[in-house]
Amino acid sequence: MSAETATHAEPSSVDAPQVLDLTGLPAPVAEGLRTIVASLRQQHPAPPKPAGETAEQWIARLNAFVASQGVRVGGIRDDRESIYEGRGE
């Protein structure tokens, strides 16, 4: 008995509809998979489509995103003294 697996190396797009073949699975299993997919869609919503936006619009959207992230307080000390601090030098 042999089993063949077909793979496709085509890149997938977030916008392209994808089909999952549930043929032959019991109804409760298929419904469970639909529930899982619906849950994943809620947890990971698709990003807004920027189709047709100009460079200036993209920059404005990027700047708005950066501004919405807030300022992180605190600094990173990356000088030699702080990196090797406590190593007996």
N, C-alpha and C positions, 0 to 999 in steps of 0.2 A: 504494500500500500504506500503510495507516495502522495505528498502534499506539496503543492506549488503555491508560492506566495508572490503576488505581484506588487511591486513597489513603483511609485512614481516620484521622480525627482523634480517635479515641477514646483516652483515657488508658490506658496499660497498667499492670498491677499486677505486682509481682514474684511474687506468689502465683498469678496467673492463668497456666494453661498456654498456651504459644504453639506454633503449628505452623509448620514451614517446609516448603513444598512442594518436593520434590526430583524430582517427576515429570519424566521425560524425560532426566534426567541419567544419564550412564554410571555403572555401579556403583562403579568406583574413585573417581569424583568425589564421589558421595554418601557413601561410606565416609570419604573424607578430610574432608568437612564434619562428619560425626559425630565424628571424632577431634578436630577443632578445637573443637567445642562442648564435648566432654568436658574438654578442656584448659582452656578458659575457665571452666568450672564449678569446676575445682580452684583456679584462680588467684583467682577472685572468688566465694567461697562466699556463699550467701544469708545475710543477717543473721537472728539468732534472732527468732522470732515473739513479740512482746510481748502477744499477744491476751489480754484479760481481766485485765491487771495494774492494780493500783491506782496512784494517784499516788505513794504512799509507796514502793511496789515499784519504780516507774520511777526515783524519786529515788535509791533505794539502788543500783540498777543503774548509773545515771549516776555516782554517787560512786565506785563500784567501778572503773568505767572510768577516771575521772580519776586515781584513786590508782594504777592500773596503769601510767600513762604516765610516772611518775617526775618528778623535779624537773629542770628545765632550769637549768643554772648559767650565770651571766653576765647582764649587764643590758644594756639598750638605753639609750644616752644620746641623749635627744631634746631637749636644751637647745640654745638658739641657738648657743652657742659651739662645740659639737661638730658641729652641722649645717653651719655655715659655716667650719669650721676649715680653714686652708690656702688661703683665698680672698683673702688680702691685706687683711683688715679690721683 
